[in-house]
């Protein structure tokens, strides 16, 4: 969103609205996979079967520790990762409460490996997109005409990725199960519609493609539409990934709400009242 606002493709208000819509859509439609990883792939909860309150307190501590660190990092202007923070907090809690045997180190190894591989993959894709845009659009005699021609293609690729992730990972939450071939076909249709919209919108909005004064400045305006589409994709991806950092901890023990409340009631509370326990339970379930 920062790049879209900084380039003036979106206003701050528009960016907030887009973030609200697509962050929620990503969390609801595609957030289940990462949530399952946080819920099942970091520690072994069976070791806490006889003391479920330890698991509750540990997850609360992990949320508090990660949240405190992120607040400090945000205040200091440090670019830290929410996922790194919460994974480290869960591992620390498990090692202190039970021991290192409570951590599924093979899964943690895969998670840490993804932190290394992901920047490399992103860099390769960014380089490929930049080189293609440079050769197909900027280093040509008619950059504006070529921008109007190829920007919808980039929109197609972006929409294709979002559609595939949503259809393959998200629609099962609403009871729709498609095969891989069906998902690809539906994604192609949706992406083709997005590309067609891009062609129509750009051709109508930027009719003057011959004026010399409308050279690279016109190209920037054409790319502003692509930046809006990529901002939607980024918000969707962020929502699908980072929702697990909070919700995954709440679902981690696979215990019903009554068990959480019962476990918390074991803690001493002023006057013997259980209101404190219930309020803490809601904090655990709605972080």
Residue pairs with C-beta under 8 A, 6 or more apart in sequence:
1 10
1 15
1 18
1 19
1 231
1 234
1 235
3 227
3 231
4 10
4 15
4 227
4 228
4 230
4 231
5 11
5 12
5 15
7 220
7 224
7 227
8 224
9 223
9 224
9 225
9 227
9 228
9 231
10 18
10 227
10 228
10 231
15 231
18 228
18 231
18 232
18 235
19 235
21 235
22 232
22 233
22 235
22 236
22 239
23 235
23 236
23 238
23 239
24 239
25 166
25 236
25 239
26 235
26 236
26 237
26 238
26 239
26 240
26 241
26 243
27 239
27 240
27 243
28 170
28 173
29 166
29 169
29 170
29 171
29 173
29 240
30 165
30 166
30 169
30 170
30 236
30 239
30 240
31 239
31 240
31 241
31 243
31 244
31 247
32 169
32 170
32 173
33 169
33 240
34 240
34 241
34 243
34 244
34 248
35 243
35 244
35 247
35 248
35 251
36 248
37 107
37 111
37 244
37 248
38 86
38 87
38 90
38 244
38 245
38 248
38 249
38 252
39 244
39 248
39 251
39 252
39 254
41 104
41 107
41 110
41 111
42 87
42 90
42 91
42 94
42 103
42 104
42 107
42 108
42 111
43 90
43 91
43 94
43 102
43 103
43 104
43 252
44 102
44 103
44 104
45 55
45 252
45 253
45 254
47 98
47 101
47 102
48 54
48 55
48 58
48 97
48 98
48 253
52 253
52 255
52 259
52 260
52 263
53 263
53 264
53 266
53 267
54 97
55 252
55 253
55 255
56 253
56 260
56 263
56 264
56 284
58 90
58 93
58 94
58 97
59 90
59 93
59 249
59 250
59 252
59 253
59 284
60 280
60 283
60 284
61 89
61 93
62 86
62 89
62 90
62 92
62 93
62 249
63 86
63 89
63 246
63 249
63 284
63 287
65 85
65 89
65 92
66 82
66 85
66 86
66 88
66 89
66 245
69 80
69 85
70 80
70 82
70 85
73 79
73 80
81 115
82 242
82 245
83 241
83 242
83 245
84 115
85 245
86 245
86 246
86 248
86 249
87 108
87 111
90 249
91 103
91 108
94 102
94 103
95 102
95 103
129 154
133 150
133 154
136 146
136 150
137 143
137 146
137 147
137 150
137 219
138 216
138 219
140 146
142 209
143 215
143 216
143 219
144 206
144 209
144 214
144 215
144 218
144 219
144 222
145 209
147 218
147 219
147 222
147 223
148 202
148 203
148 206
148 209
148 222
151 198
151 202
151 222
151 223
151 225
151 226
152 195
152 196
152 198
152 199
152 202
153 195
154 226
155 194
155 195
155 198
155 225
155 226
155 229
156 191
156 192
156 194
156 195
156 198
157 191
158 194
158 226
158 229
158 230
158 233
159 190
159 191
159 194
159 195
159 229
160 187
160 188
160 191
161 233
162 232
162 233
162 236
163 186
163 187
163 190
163 191
164 183
164 184
164 187
165 236
165 237
165 240
166 236
167 178
167 183
167 186
167 187
168 178
168 180
168 183
169 240
171 177
171 178
178 186
194 229
198 225
198 226
198 229
201 225
202 222
202 225
206 214
206 218
206 221
206 222
208 214
208 218
209 218
211 218
246 287
247 287
249 284
249 287
250 284
250 285
250 286
250 287
253 259
253 260
257 281
257 285
260 281
260 284
260 285
261 274
261 277
261 278
261 281
264 277
264 278
264 280
264 281
265 274
265 277
267 277
269 275
269 276
269 277
270 276
